């Protein structure tokens, strides 16, 4: 998929983002501690982390992956660009010790902590998984309170559609929308890499940028647009970063408010 085509499609679709002279930059991670966040672990609740699943070391958030849960911002946000820089570690844990390294950024998180499967808040997920980073997942309650619309190709992999800028519009209130280049032979195996992967190899840093403006969502990975949605509901909320069986290092979580 050529970048020029994506640029054209975004322009004619009205996906335009401007930053005012009054823009505000927020470092959601200060490099020292988890100030501004709280921890939630499945079965343990808020700020109970005896196994140190979430720590800060050497200027990085270190997520062990040993237990399922997340860190969650104290505040809600809307109309922003979120930049997250991450890399995978070597350690993995049951029940995903032999499966693709997995995590995610949950945008527009609302409702109760653990409202979804006792683990996450209901939200719209920017997926982080080997071979599938940039997928969009609706972590909803099955209602139209949580849904996205995007344009998809006619192809599916394991029941999930692919984002395609020239495709047919479709609305989802659950499930996954694959990023445009997800390998159709994707397997949930540790270390998986697809032929068109944009994510860097294991141990190298990656940059995810999520542009949220009103009910629009654009996801860039390492400078390339990989997915988009519009008519996103909800369009604001807290931000969560998951622990989901794989060691993850995060060195930057930066938010720029947009108009």
Buried (B, 14 or more C-beta within 10 A) or exposed (E): BEEEEBEEBBEEEEBEBEEEEEEEEBEBBEEEEBEBBBBBBBEBEEEEBEEEBBEBEEEBBBBBBBBBBBBBBEEEBBBBBBBBBBBBBEBBBEEBEEBBBBBBBBBBBBBEBBBBEEBBBBBBBBBBBBBBBBBBBBBBBEEEEBBBBBBBBEEEBEEBBBBBBEBEEEBBBEEBBBBBBBBEEBEBEBBBBBEEBBBBEBEEEBBBBBBBBEBBBBBBBBEBBBBBBBBBBBBBBBBBBBBBBBBBBBBBBBBBBBE
